[in-house]
Amino acid sequence: MNGPQDLGGQMGFGPVAPEKDEPYFHAEWERRALGVTLCAGAMGAWTIDESRHARESLHPADYYASSYYQIWIKALEVLLKRHGFVSERDLAAGTAVDPAATPKRVLKAENVPAVLAKGGPCDRPVATPARFEAGDLVRTKNFNPTGHTRLPRYARGKHGTIEAVRDGFVFPDSNAHGHGENPQWVYTVVFEGAEIWGEGADPTLTVSIDAWESYLEPA
Amino acid sequence: MSHDHDHHDNELDPFAARVRALETILTRKGLIDPAAIDVIVDTYETKVGPRNGARVVAKAWADPEFAAWLKRDATAAIGSLGYTGRQGEHMQAVFNTKDTHNLVVCTLCSCYPWSVLGLPPVWYKAPPYRSRAVIDPRGVLEEFGLTLPTTKKIRVWDSTAELRYLVVPMRPEGAEGWSEERLADLVTRDAMIGTALAREPA
């Protein structure tokens, strides 16, 4: 979706503000926000793609006015309600009022190291051979889906070169909506700066994205 | 904008109260274990951080065979040092050269190689960096105090899929014969994102 998350090339946000010796957390609640988000995800009710889509579906004004951990928590409340774990009445009361759906699993403290060390690999076998190979010229699709996609607006309808064939990966555009993993080949595609930004582009710039096969057509 | 709250909690901070309420609801329903949150926080506050990535880079500087492996199969090479897991499942290492400087961004969210760099800094997740890294990388680097020669090529890697990128900065001169442990002190988090170069030996 052409949501607030799709930031590449937008203007007006001001300078980057690196913070010297930045701490990992700026408030105690950020620690709890990280942990609550990971523990809730570990229940197994939604995928990382669905959670990304919940975050980018916040109203743009809300998204831009929120810090990163605030975005996480606001989207987490949406996911918990959608999947029947938390109700509006729970949130209004600030405590458990209504019964909850049954999770696939509950992450216990003793299992955290193993779960974090394992992560969540999302490479998958693809039944068909890769359509493109390194060096192929391609054009990205021009589309404006209302659902989740990982093809940023700045890289739509652009000519680029396949630099590397990666692996088969879960396709987020369908997985985010519960329509299955439908794995596809992923490629690293490189664009000249001028192809993307046109007049005045930095002549020394190239930009790459990682693109699922259905985002690409032969050029 | 991304960070306008106080650097501490108090009972008047509505967002702190909102997170606390959510944790309470989920705990009372038996859906989460608060002790698991403590372990997660401790992991990313004390165990998994940019020191991991610095050891990877130092080894690549010191050991050409490891560097070749890192280039070919970063996930396995990094995994051999014990750095695996969440947001590091599919790693790529990109090497700075005399001709090309690499810079990593996630314009669409905040994808970042947690297994080697830990949790991302606020600026990496905030709109100024995410919006400008792909269109004006030189301007962004200037804000980090890094001015690249105008002839240097810049390659920006937008992490749009599940590959996570680690920049291997150029090894500075003057550190010949150094141990990997000492070399690792020259490798900062920002150097492995691409917003800095490796430190010069003192």
Interface residues (C-beta under 8 A of the other chain):
Chain A: Q5 D6 L7 G8 G9 Q10 M11 F13 G14 P15 V16 A17 P18 E19 E22 Y24 F25 H26 A27 E28 W29 R31 R32 A33 L34 G35 V36 L38 C39 A40 M43 R52 R55 E56 Y64 A65 S67 Y68 Q70 I73 L76 E77 L80 F85 V86 D90 L91 G94 T95 A96 P99 A100 P103 V106 L107 K108 A109 N111 V112 P113 L116 A117 K118 G119 G120 P121 C122 D123 R150 L151 P152 Y154 A155 R166 D167 F169 V170 V186 T188 V190 I196 W197 D202 T204 L205 T206 V207 S208 I209 D210 A211 W212
Chain B: M1 S2 H3 D4 H5 D6 H7 H8 D9 D13 F15 A16 A17 R18 V19 R20 A21 L22 E23 T24 I25 L26 R28 K29 G30 L31 I32 D33 A35 A36 I37 D38 V39 I40 V41 T43 Y44 E45 V48 G49 T84 G85 R86 Q87 G88 E89 H90 T107 L108 C109 S110 S115 G118 L119 P121 V122 W123 K125 A126 P127 P128 Y129 R130 S131 R132 V134 I135 D136 P137 R138 V140 E143 F144 T150 T151 K152 K153 I154 R155 V156 W157 D158 S159 T160 A161 E162 L163 D190 T195
